[in-house]
Amino acid sequence: MIATEGLIRSLAAEVKPLRRGAAQMRLLAGIVAGSLFALLALSLLLSAPLSAVAYTGVPAFTMKLAFAVAMATATGVLLLASGRPGQRIGMRLLWLGVPAALVAATAVMELMMKAPQFREQALLGSTWQTCVLAIAGMSLPVLAGIVWAFRRLAPTNLPLAGLLAGLASGSAAAVVYALFCPETTAAFLATWYTLGILAAGLIGLLVGPRLLRW
């Protein structure tokens, strides 16, 4: 029978050290690949990217893109941490509330400045259903890329990792959808983009523990 120390040495001899930043690059590659698929799909289903900017104006487009990018960055950082044993997320989850709170505050001020008869239009726009469905639906290829990346990671809290994977994939899908979105109000952004991202988070929470298991 092989002694314990000898067995450990033989197993360790087969282990090759990972390059610094390899996990980050693999996760980024998975998210980018899924996002490119989503971009192609929305280009076929909706219109050419950025074609709506001529109608919405650059400030509205920038607001939507900045919110989505901020959410994608925060969720991506937390997702990477969730894939590493020994790292606690803890209060860092509050990061996710910062972009949402800023947009929500802007939306409240915007609605208060509008006459009551125009508030519903500012909230619903004309594409709220498309927005939620597009973000939740296009999160699926991004989630597939994240699952691929997590084959080299070792999450220990699978429900949390699944939730963050869903939120990250939804946020990435929101970045892509912002390139097509024809809406202009902060109220629309705060409501329907957030719901789309949360829907993707729920998908991740439900399927993530099974798909991210190692």
Steps between C-alpha positions, in 0.01 A plus 500: 500500500631844408576717800287811537790740446610311190149510359478875559837553329395292199174691462669837545755412233222505240380847598610788280492853643249737345619823343429811705163636398401183315170470687409863430583465130302178467196654666531813285529284189185309591303820561627667182423194288146482635454874454613483137243228437234719662612797287465296182160365605360845584640641177296240311188542715489877554716732292855614452688585822496871592232579243270625779754755627393746232156500666591467867798735496844434642423592867218244528711234330794576729278472809373157397843373402667634816244330724536167320881517498509588871276204581705268278824611665371460855338163438805377308738582785275330755445201271874443469535515878217246541697253289798505732487295821560697815383835364198648672266732317331637810420869493647534152159395371392855581707615202219376279259747656708810420430530124136402554456757778654780293277425203194462724565839660533656155177331394309636801616853431414460134146381574443778753588756233252356250130575491294207636358411158851443360637284783359170377654552158835583659483182704373257237638650182399295198737204536489389864407142411770480236753636748435241770478209256811606310715540811380177661515305173838631387643425844487128414795492258700712746409258779624215281833681464519546877429130560785416261734736687405351837634160395835635619364654820380346824189668645405380845175696544318376192171691550688829539725423204194412293325824596808707416546312172143587408536863601830530314353343186193727525719806546712406197181447300381844615822653365425341163133599507592861577647516149150446358268656759280784369388624843619825656386519863672410826167361624499243221862412568454465875196277460534276198876462471510413869217248466671341200824463696312360801321250276839382375616479861206277582590273209854479632379426851281214374742331261838622625547257791466209256707645216782651708559191713860373480 
